[in-house]
Amino acid sequence: METFIITIHIIACIALVILVLLQSGKEGMGVIFGGGSSTVFGSSGAGGLLAKLTAGAAVIFFCTSLTFTYLSAKKHVQERSSVILDNPQPASTSSAPGVNPNKSDVQEKTGQNKK
């Protein structure tokens, strides 16, 4: 499915580039680069046909872009897990940040129990 969408997307990209380059400007810069209106498509030009083809290629381009984005985002979604929620600490060792643990617990662990 993704290969088909990418293929259509590439064809739409190439078609858009070609169609935009075929269109002549508003007789400003187009005349400088040899884009007269009576050269290829007759005296009236092909503004209507090329504009419709360009709009169609643009719609196909946007649809394939959105579809491919949706499929790739759907493929990469993972279940969120939390390290904190998965491994809760026992109540005796949990303390607020900056608070020292019980002195008796530390003394018992190090063997410095003074009585």
C-alpha positions in Angstrom: 0.0 0.0 0.0 2.8 2.4 0.9 4.7 1.7 -2.3 1.6 2.5 -4.3 1.0 5.8 -2.5 4.7 6.8 -2.9 4.6 5.9 -6.6 1.5 8.1 -7.2 3.1 10.8 -5.0 6.2 10.9 -7.2 4.2 11.0 -10.4 2.2 13.9 -9.0 5.4 15.7 -8.1 6.8 15.3 -11.5 3.5 16.3 -13.2 3.3 19.4 -11.0 6.8 20.5 -11.9 6.2 20.0 -15.6 2.8 21.7 -15.6 4.0 24.7 -13.7 7.0 25.1 -16.0 4.7 24.9 -19.1 2.6 27.8 -17.9 3.5 31.2 -19.1 3.5 34.2 -16.8 1.4 37.3 -17.0 3.4 38.6 -20.0 6.0 40.0 -17.7 9.0 37.6 -17.2 7.4 35.0 -19.5 8.1 37.1 -22.5 11.7 37.5 -21.6 12.2 33.8 -21.4 10.4 33.1 -24.6 7.0 32.3 -23.2 4.7 33.9 -25.8 1.1 32.9 -25.7 0.8 32.0 -29.4 3.7 29.5 -29.5 2.4 26.1 -28.7 -1.2 26.2 -27.7 -2.6 28.7 -30.1 -3.4 32.4 -29.8 -5.6 32.1 -26.8 -3.1 30.0 -24.9 -3.7 27.0 -22.7 -4.4 28.8 -19.4 -7.7 27.0 -18.8 -6.4 23.5 -19.5 -3.0 23.9 -17.8 -4.6 25.5 -14.7 -7.1 22.6 -14.4 -4.4 20.0 -14.8 -2.2 21.8 -12.3 -5.0 22.0 -9.8 -5.7 18.3 -10.3 -2.1 17.4 -9.8 -1.9 19.6 -6.7 -5.0 17.8 -5.2 -3.5 14.4 -5.9 -0.2 15.6 -4.3 -1.9 16.8 -1.1 -4.0 13.7 -0.8 -1.0 11.4 -1.1 1.0 13.5 1.3 -1.8 13.4 3.9 -2.4 9.6 3.4 1.3 8.8 3.6 1.7 10.9 6.8 -1.3 9.2 8.4 -0.1 5.7 7.5 3.5 6.4 8.8 2.2 8.0 12.0 -0.2 5.1 12.6 2.7 2.6 12.1 5.0 4.3 14.6 2.5 4.7 17.4 3.5 2.7 20.5 1.8 2.1 23.8 3.1 4.6 26.3 4.6 3.1 29.4 5.9 4.8 32.5 9.0 3.7 34.4 7.6 5.3 37.5 4.2 3.5 37.3 5.7 0.2 36.3 8.3 0.0 39.2 6.8 1.6 42.3 9.2 2.0 45.2 8.5 0.6 48.7 7.1 3.1 51.1 10.0 2.9 53.5 12.7 4.0 51.0 10.6 6.7 49.3 11.2 10.2 50.6 10.8 13.7 49.5 13.6 15.3 47.5 16.2 16.8 49.8 15.1 14.8 52.9 17.7 12.5 54.5 16.6 8.9 55.1 16.3 7.6 58.7 19.6 7.8 60.6 18.8 4.4 62.1 18.4 2.8 58.7 21.8 4.1 57.6 23.5 3.0 60.8 22.1 -0.5 60.5 23.3 -0.8 57.0 26.8 0.4 57.8 27.1 -1.5 61.1 27.5 1.6 63.2 24.7 0.9 65.6 25.5 2.7 68.9 23.5 1.8 72.0 
